[in-house]
Amino acid sequence: MVMATTASTKSLASVTLEVADPESARHFYTSFGVAAHIALRASEAESTGFRGFTLALTVSGPAAVDGFLGAAVDAGATVLKPAAKSLWGYGGVVQAPDGTIWKVATAAKKDTGPDTREIDEFVLLLGVEDMKASKQFYVGRGLTVARSFGGKYTEFATGYGDGAGAGAGAVKLALYKRRGLAKDLGVPVEGTGSHRVVLGGTADAFTDPDGFTWEPATSRTPTPAPSA
């Protein structure tokens, strides 16, 4: 049962990745082109297999998908799913050296524009075991459901108003059945230990039904570029 709290989480405000080597991670994420959208924190927490989440970039077209994925691979990422066309568009999946899985995709199948390296949406997808329970938990914390597809997928409003893209600082939170998310990413569903990600909200600290931890949001300085 979800208990009422004195403060509610209205939206996801920031994403912090826990990494073994923050300096190395800064180099990677700067080269990848997403350093402004995440924060990094040193951690030696044990984590094996699938961590139960992915960060996803929605971009304008195939050229941008290839640009981001190419930059990630050049910086040391491992390809989990090469970029390819599908029924829903075009995209691919890579795993950063720190273990975080990233998906880059577009709804456009035809390459009609240049590689702008701009991010239309920045999304954190959490793999959950019980969609109904997790959805109710987050609604109880103050989040607003934007879209929901039965027991498979739930997406929450960003809290930044209509039209606020990733460039405006919005982070979209979505829930996906854990097994389905692992299949979509091309990895085994098994995993143990820390998720190695901390979510920043507008409430007190808490842990959700699947073990994802939240902290009170603070003014976050984007991950700085490494010194020359």
Disulfide bonds with the S-S distance in Angstrom:
none
